[in-house]
């Protein structure tokens, strides 16, 4: 990897850490340059705008999510084991890497729920992909055969609700039993879905 690519990677990595704490809008090119000991003009050479940096941060987060949550989860057998693996790894993601401390998608969803533009569009696409994956996996749950797409989407809707509740109780409210409650709710949802 060349020096330019390594610098770009370091900038995105630091911007992602800051975005989890401050939001995508809270990222500042000046603050990044200072924390990375770069000139503002050097940083600007890699990202011509704050929006370009925000989009790069979302792409990096999406790639990490794919590697840490999606790919390992999809190696599990179809049905309940696969859905459980995806859900457990998602909870791990929400808890955050030690250097991250949270979920950039949850943070950005609050920032961009009513703000139009390319960053919101990319965030919506990433979240749609995740929800559709959960829905497809959920269609393999019933014992009596493949379920309709509408069934999968309902299960995905409820799973996302569990993840958001886990985020709220575990992060904001600092409830130590948040993970246990999320896992119990998942077990109940899975029992109902399997039939």
C-alpha positions as CSV (number, residue, x, y, z in Angstrom):
1,X,0.0,0.0,0.0
2,X,1.4,3.4,-1.0
3,X,1.7,6.4,1.3
4,X,-1.3,8.1,-0.2
5,X,-3.5,5.0,0.3
6,X,-2.2,4.5,3.8
7,X,-3.0,8.1,4.7
8,X,-6.5,7.9,3.2
9,X,-7.1,4.7,5.2
10,X,-5.9,6.3,8.4
11,X,-8.1,9.3,7.8
12,X,-11.2,7.2,7.2
13,X,-10.4,5.0,10.3
14,X,-10.1,8.1,12.5
15,X,-13.2,9.7,11.0
16,X,-15.2,6.6,11.6
17,X,-14.1,6.6,15.3
18,X,-15.1,10.2,15.6
19,X,-18.4,9.7,13.8
20,X,-19.5,7.1,16.3
21,X,-18.9,9.6,19.1
22,X,-19.9,12.9,17.3
23,X,-22.0,11.8,14.4
24,X,-21.2,12.2,10.7
25,X,-21.9,15.8,10.9
26,X,-19.6,16.2,13.8
27,X,-16.6,15.2,11.8
28,X,-14.4,18.2,10.9
29,X,-11.6,18.2,8.5
30,X,-9.7,20.5,10.8
31,X,-10.1,18.2,13.8
32,X,-9.1,15.2,11.8
33,X,-6.0,16.9,10.4
34,X,-5.0,17.9,14.0
35,X,-5.6,14.5,15.5
36,X,-3.7,12.8,12.6
37,X,-0.9,15.4,12.5
38,X,-1.7,16.3,8.9
39,X,-2.2,19.6,7.2
40,X,-5.7,20.6,6.3
41,X,-4.6,20.9,2.7
42,X,-3.1,17.4,2.8
43,X,-6.4,16.1,4.1
44,X,-8.3,18.0,1.5
45,X,-6.3,16.4,-1.2
46,X,-7.8,13.0,-0.2
47,X,-11.4,14.3,0.3
48,X,-12.6,17.2,-1.7
49,X,-15.5,17.8,0.6
50,X,-16.9,16.8,4.0
51,X,-19.7,14.9,2.2
52,X,-17.1,12.8,0.3
53,X,-15.4,12.0,3.6
54,X,-18.8,11.1,5.2
55,X,-19.6,8.8,2.2
56,X,-16.1,7.1,2.6
57,X,-16.8,6.6,6.3
58,X,-20.1,4.9,5.5
59,X,-18.4,2.7,2.9
60,X,-15.8,1.6,5.4
61,X,-18.4,0.9,8.1
62,X,-20.4,-1.1,5.5
63,X,-17.3,-3.1,4.6
64,X,-16.5,-3.8,8.3
65,X,-20.1,-4.8,9.0
66,X,-20.0,-7.2,6.0
67,X,-16.8,-8.8,7.3
68,X,-17.7,-8.9,11.0
69,X,-21.4,-9.7,10.9
70,X,-22.7,-10.8,7.5
71,X,-20.0,-13.1,6.1
72,X,-19.5,-15.1,9.3
73,X,-23.2,-15.3,10.0
74,X,-23.9,-16.7,6.5
75,X,-21.6,-19.6,7.1
76,X,-24.0,-21.1,9.6
77,X,-26.7,-23.6,8.6
78,X,-29.9,-22.1,7.1
79,X,-32.8,-21.3,9.4
80,X,-32.5,-20.6,13.1
81,X,-28.8,-21.1,13.4
82,X,-28.0,-18.6,10.6
83,X,-30.5,-16.0,11.9
84,X,-29.1,-16.4,15.5
85,X,-25.5,-16.0,14.3
86,X,-26.4,-12.8,12.4
87,X,-28.3,-11.4,15.4
88,X,-25.5,-12.3,17.9
89,X,-22.9,-10.7,15.7
90,X,-25.1,-7.7,15.2
91,X,-25.3,-7.2,18.9
92,X,-21.5,-7.5,19.1
93,X,-21.3,-4.8,16.4
94,X,-23.7,-2.5,18.4
95,X,-21.6,-3.0,21.5
96,X,-18.8,-1.8,19.4
97,X,-15.1,-2.5,18.8
98,X,-13.1,-1.3,21.8
99,X,-11.8,1.6,19.8
100,X,-15.3,2.4,18.4
101,X,-17.7,2.2,21.2
102,X,-20.9,2.0,19.2
103,X,-22.8,1.6,16.0
104,X,-22.3,4.2,13.3
105,X,-25.5,3.2,11.6
106,X,-27.6,3.9,14.7
107,X,-25.9,7.3,15.1
108,X,-26.2,8.2,11.5
109,X,-29.9,7.1,11.3
110,X,-30.7,9.7,13.9
111,X,-28.8,12.4,12.1
112,X,-30.1,11.7,8.6
113,X,-33.7,10.5,9.1
114,X,-35.0,13.7,7.7
115,X,-32.0,15.2,5.9
116,X,-32.0,14.6,2.1
117,X,-28.9,14.0,0.1
118,X,-26.3,11.5,-0.9
119,X,-25.2,10.6,2.6
120,X,-28.8,9.7,3.6
121,X,-29.3,7.9,0.3
122,X,-26.3,5.7,1.0
123,X,-27.3,5.1,4.6
124,X,-30.8,4.0,3.5
125,X,-29.3,1.7,0.9
126,X,-27.0,0.0,3.5
127,X,-29.9,-0.4,5.9
128,X,-32.2,-1.8,3.2
129,X,-29.6,-4.4,2.3
130,X,-29.3,-5.5,5.9
131,X,-33.1,-5.7,6.4
132,X,-33.5,-7.6,3.1
133,X,-30.8,-10.0,4.2
134,X,-32.6,-10.7,7.5
135,X,-35.9,-11.1,5.7
136,X,-34.4,-13.7,3.2
137,X,-32.8,-15.6,6.0
138,X,-36.0,-15.6,8.0
139,X,-38.0,-17.2,5.2
140,X,-36.1,-20.4,6.0
141,X,-37.3,-20.5,9.6
142,X,-40.7,-22.4,9.5
143,X,-40.6,-26.1,10.0
144,X,-43.2,-26.7,7.3
145,X,-41.3,-25.1,4.4
146,X,-40.1,-21.8,3.0
147,X,-42.2,-18.8,4.2
148,X,-43.5,-16.0,2.0
149,X,-41.4,-12.8,1.6
150,X,-43.9,-10.9,3.8
151,X,-43.2,-13.3,6.7
152,X,-39.5,-12.7,6.4
153,X,-39.9,-8.9,6.3
154,X,-42.1,-9.0,9.4
155,X,-39.4,-11.1,11.3
156,X,-36.7,-8.7,10.0
157,X,-38.8,-5.7,11.2
158,X,-39.1,-7.2,14.7
159,X,-35.4,-8.2,14.8
160,X,-34.4,-4.6,13.9
161,X,-36.6,-3.4,16.7
162,X,-34.8,-5.7,19.1
163,X,-31.5,-4.4,17.9
164,X,-32.5,-0.8,18.3
165,X,-33.9,-1.5,21.8
166,X,-30.6,-3.2,22.7
167,X,-28.8,-0.1,21.5
168,X,-31.0,2.2,23.6
169,X,-30.9,0.1,26.8
170,X,-27.3,-0.9,26.5
171,X,-25.7,2.4,25.3
172,X,-27.9,5.2,26.4
173,X,-29.5,3.7,29.6
174,X,-26.4,1.6,30.5
175,X,-28.5,-1.3,31.5
176,X,-26.3,-4.3,32.2
177,X,-29.0,-6.8,31.4
178,X,-29.7,-5.3,27.9
179,X,-27.9,-8.1,26.0
180,X,-29.7,-10.8,28.1
181,X,-33.1,-9.2,27.4
182,X,-32.3,-8.9,23.7
183,X,-31.3,-12.6,23.5
184,X,-34.4,-13.7,25.4
185,X,-36.6,-11.6,23.0
186,X,-34.8,-13.2,20.1
187,X,-35.5,-16.7,21.4
188,X,-39.2,-15.9,21.8
189,X,-39.4,-14.5,18.3
190,X,-37.6,-17.5,16.9
191,X,-39.9,-20.0,18.7
192,X,-42.9,-18.2,17.2
193,X,-41.4,-18.0,13.7
194,X,-40.4,-21.6,13.6
195,X,-44.0,-22.7,14.5
